[in-house]
């Protein structure tokens, strides 16, 4: 027992082609490719829509605040260092 060799994979491939036929396998491949392409397009569209609205970005730039940071202070920062 162990992993399958190249000849075992070729035999499995021939059996799959005989059972399903090349036309049906081609259609499955085309449908799978279309699904992956649609998924990538959806991800790309979501990335462009994400983020704060343009007005908030412009206000932050004008005020000199970076978008990716937030000003936070902990209790240790507020204590008197004496």
Steps between C-alpha positions, in 0.01 A plus 500: 500500500612857465468773244382432148753496219466669161364185335225474762395863433496436124276195547264705719493776237414253222219349708356846579508595130330173404229542764421869450611565143711785369205729423364491855848545649557799269175658617595446864838663438341796326244547779772480763711759313202735473430461872861582593501799265175630653637452851815698418293779346278512809802523730650777287171695505474467879854635544422814302184566702668448838651780701372827638309734271701755304378792713635340819836428334526861380413636846763278661768619257409863557513457878833317478367172640612174347220265404664183631575622852285593793609709790470295815650549839531240766485553874879472515540785247275731703687454829737765624858375442629638835 
